[in-house]
């Protein structure tokens, strides 16, 4: 087995870098998360964000726990997980709400939803409810843009972003959305997937955002920036949103584009340092958490 792995690694080393990364993303080993086990709990009036991987985060606003775009499967049909989930699924605390921003397979993984605890409420983009309704949720709420849902003192509002929502190749009228999460502990903006667009400035004027959880990967080739952000785009979005803190996501978990795996966070850290904002950018490795207070 060791010889086979070494031989495969030798072959991969002969490929162009972008192709070698793609091959490793199909057949390479899954590394352990940086931090494993149950996440720290949030105190009253505190926000805790834990990076599980890709667009999956655990957001705790005081005693309310929200899981975003959960993907726990080993593969996204073809791409293989590079790093194990930051919180093992059996170590997740009791969940109040599961958010689903859109129907792409790296954000809506039906097998994962079947594994999540029964009794949770799923809040999803428009026309996604039928995909998760059979998975044991107590309620499934579809939120069109501009509509809100409230639960245990937390208000979730669906906001437009710049992406697209087709589940498969053909148009199917599936929705896509960002979410503004507001509570007494503070507010979090989670857009799922998005490109940079002027709406961020509008949200910065209209809302007080404590933590912006923004995607920073899947930008190469450049045409992908029509629907995704690179680190420069994400930092500009963070600035436009007037958010207090930025947590980057959508990097380091699956190979779905051509940039090096760690390039997005290295680039973002450099941008934040040059802008004098390093303390406001919380780069979390898989399983790492950050506490935020007003």
C-alpha positions in Angstrom: 0.0 0.0 0.0 2.8 2.4 0.9 4.6 1.7 -2.4 1.4 2.3 -4.3 1.0 5.7 -2.6 4.6 6.6 -3.2 4.2 5.7 -6.8 1.1 7.7 -7.2 2.8 10.7 -5.6 5.7 10.4 -7.9 3.4 10.4 -11.0 1.5 13.4 -9.6 4.8 15.3 -9.1 5.5 15.0 -12.9 2.2 16.8 -13.8 1.7 20.5 -14.3 1.0 22.1 -10.8 -2.7 22.8 -11.5 -3.3 19.3 -12.8 -1.4 17.7 -9.9 -3.6 19.6 -7.5 -6.7 18.3 -9.3 -5.5 14.7 -9.2 -4.6 15.0 -5.5 -8.1 16.3 -5.0 -9.5 13.2 -6.5 -7.3 10.5 -5.0 -5.3 12.0 -2.2 -5.6 11.2 1.5 -7.8 13.2 3.8 -5.8 15.0 6.4 -7.1 15.3 10.0 -8.7 18.6 11.1 -6.5 21.1 12.9 -8.7 20.9 16.0 -11.0 17.9 16.7 -13.8 17.3 19.1 -16.7 19.3 20.4 -16.6 23.1 19.9 -16.5 25.6 22.7 -19.9 26.9 23.8 -20.9 30.6 23.5 -21.7 32.6 26.5 -24.7 34.9 26.7 -24.2 37.9 24.5 -21.4 36.2 22.6 -21.0 34.9 19.0 -18.8 31.8 18.4 -17.9 30.7 14.9 -16.3 27.4 14.2 -15.0 26.4 10.7 -16.1 22.9 9.9 -14.9 23.1 6.3 -15.8 24.6 2.9 -19.0 26.6 3.6 -20.0 24.6 6.7 -19.7 26.6 9.9 -21.2 26.3 13.3 -22.5 29.7 14.4 -23.5 30.1 18.1 -25.3 33.2 19.1 -25.5 32.7 22.8 -27.5 29.5 23.3 -28.8 29.3 19.7 -26.8 27.1 17.4 -26.9 27.4 13.6 -25.1 25.1 11.1 -24.5 26.5 7.6 -24.5 24.6 4.3 -23.6 21.3 5.9 -21.5 18.9 3.9 -20.0 15.9 5.8 -19.7 13.5 2.9 -16.2 12.2 1.9 -16.8 13.2 -1.8 -18.7 15.9 -3.7 -19.8 13.3 -6.3 -16.1 13.4 -7.7 -13.9 15.7 -5.6 -12.6 14.1 -2.4 -12.4 15.8 0.9 -8.9 17.2 1.6 -9.4 17.7 5.3 -11.7 16.0 7.7 -14.6 18.0 9.1 -13.6 20.4 11.9 -16.4 19.1 14.1 -17.1 15.4 13.7 -20.8 15.0 13.1 -21.3 13.0 16.3 -19.7 15.9 18.2 -22.1 18.6 17.0 -24.0 20.2 19.8 -27.9 20.2 19.6 -28.8 22.4 16.6 -31.6 24.9 16.4 -31.4 25.8 12.7 -29.7 24.5 9.6 -29.2 27.0 6.8 -28.9 26.1 3.1 -28.0 29.0 0.8 -28.4 27.2 -2.5 -28.6 23.8 -4.2 -25.1 23.2 -5.5 -23.7 19.9 -4.4 -20.9 21.5 -2.4 -23.5 23.4 -0.4 -26.5 21.0 -0.3 -25.4 17.5 0.4 -28.5 15.4 0.9 -26.7 12.4 2.6 -25.4 14.9 5.3 -28.9 16.2 6.0 -30.1 12.6 6.6 -27.4 12.3 9.2 -28.2 15.5 11.2 -30.3 15.3 14.3 -34.0 15.0 13.9 -36.1 17.9 15.2 -34.0 20.7 13.8 -35.5 23.5 11.7 -34.1 23.9 8.1 -34.2 27.4 6.6 -33.4 27.2 2.9 -33.4 29.3 -0.2 -36.6 29.3 -2.3 -37.6 26.1 -4.1 -35.1 23.9 -2.1 -37.5 22.5 0.5 -38.3 19.3 -1.4 -34.6 18.3 -1.3 -34.4 18.3 2.5 -38.0 17.7 3.6 -37.5 13.9 3.7 -34.5 14.2 6.0 -36.2 14.4 9.4 -36.5 18.1 10.0 -39.2 19.4 12.4 -39.9 22.2 9.9 -38.6 23.3 6.5 -38.8 27.0 5.9 -38.2 28.4 2.4 -37.2 32.1 2.5 -37.5 34.2 -0.7 -35.4 37.4 -0.8 -36.6 40.0 1.7 -38.5 37.6 3.9 -37.5 36.7 7.5 -38.0 33.9 10.0 -37.7 34.2 13.7 -36.8 31.5 16.3 -35.7 31.7 19.9 -34.9 35.4 19.6 -33.0 35.0 16.3 -34.2 36.6 13.1 -32.9 35.3 9.8 -33.5 37.4 6.7 -32.8 36.2 3.1 -30.9 38.7 1.1 -29.9 38.8 -2.6 -26.3 37.8 -3.6 -24.6 37.3 -6.9 -24.6 33.6 -7.7 -26.9 31.1 -9.3 -29.1 28.3 -8.0 -29.4 25.5 -10.5 -29.1 22.0 -8.8 -28.0 20.2 -12.0 -27.1 21.3 -15.5 -30.6 22.3 -16.8 -32.4 25.3 -15.4 -34.7 24.2 -12.6 -35.9 27.4 -10.8 -33.9 26.5 -7.6 -33.2 29.6 -5.5 -30.1 31.0 -4.0 -29.7 33.5 -1.2 -27.5 35.0 1.5 -28.6 35.2 5.1 -28.5 38.0 7.7 -28.7 36.5 11.2 -29.6 39.0 13.9 -29.9 38.4 17.7 -29.2 40.0 21.0 -25.7 38.5 20.9 -24.9 40.3 17.6 -25.4 39.8 13.9 -23.8 37.6 11.3 -23.9 37.8 7.5 -23.5 34.5 5.6 -23.9 34.7 1.8 -23.2 31.1 0.9 -21.6 31.6 -2.5 -21.4 34.9 -4.2 -19.4 37.1 -6.5 -18.6 40.7 -5.4 -21.5 43.1 -6.2 -22.7 46.6 -5.2 -25.3 45.1 -2.9 -22.7 44.8 -0.2 -22.5 48.5 0.2 -26.3 48.7 0.5 -26.2 46.1 3.3 -23.5 48.0 5.0 -25.7 51.1 5.1 -28.8 49.2 6.2 -27.6 46.8 8.7 -25.2 46.6 11.6 -23.1 43.5 10.9 -20.7 42.1 13.6 -19.3 39.1 11.7 -19.2 38.6 7.9 -18.6 35.0 6.9 -17.4 35.4 3.4 -16.2 32.9 0.7 -12.7 33.5 -0.6 -11.9 30.5 -2.9 -12.8 29.0 -6.3 -11.7 32.0 -8.3 -9.3 30.4 -10.8 -9.7 30.4 -13.8 -10.7 34.1 -13.7 -14.1 33.4 -15.3 -15.2 31.9 -11.9 -15.2 35.4 -10.4 -18.5 35.9 -12.2 -20.0 33.8 -9.4 -17.2 33.6 -6.7 -14.9 36.0 -4.9 -11.2 36.0 -4.6 -9.6 37.4 -1.4 -9.4 40.9 -2.8 -13.1 40.8 -3.6 -13.9 39.4 -0.2 -12.0 42.0 1.7 -13.7 44.7 -0.4 -17.0 43.1 0.4 -16.0 43.1 4.1 -15.2 46.8 3.9 -18.5 47.6 2.1 -20.5 45.7 4.6 -18.9 47.7 7.4 -18.6 44.5 9.4 -16.5 44.4 12.5 -14.9 41.0 11.7 -14.3 38.7 8.7 -14.3 34.9 8.8 -13.2 33.4 5.5 -14.7 30.2 4.2 -14.9 28.2 0.9 -11.2 27.2 0.9 -9.0 24.3 1.8 -11.6 21.5 1.9 -12.3 20.4 -1.7 -10.4 21.0 -5.0 -13.1 22.6 -7.2 -10.9 25.2 -9.0 -7.3 25.7 -10.1 -5.7 27.9 -7.4 -3.4 26.3 -4.8 -5.3 25.1 -1.8 -3.8 27.5 0.8 -3.4 30.4 -1.6 -6.7 32.1 -0.6 -5.9 32.4 3.1 -2.3 33.4 2.5 -3.4 36.1 0.1 -6.2 37.3 2.5 -3.8 37.5 5.4 -1.4 39.6 3.3 -4.2 42.0 2.3 -5.4 42.3 5.9 -1.9 43.0 7.2 -1.3 45.7 4.6 -4.6 47.3 5.4 -3.9 47.3 9.2 -6.9 45.0 9.7 -5.2 41.7 10.7 -7.0 41.7 14.1 -10.3 41.9 12.4 -9.8 39.0 10.1 -10.2 35.6 11.8 -8.6 32.9 9.6 -9.8 29.7 11.1 -8.3 26.3 10.2 -10.6 23.3 10.2 -12.0 22.9 13.7 -10.8 26.2 15.0 -13.2 28.6 16.7 -13.3 32.3 17.4 -15.3 34.2 20.1 -16.7 37.6 19.2 -18.3 40.1 21.6 -19.6 43.6 21.0 
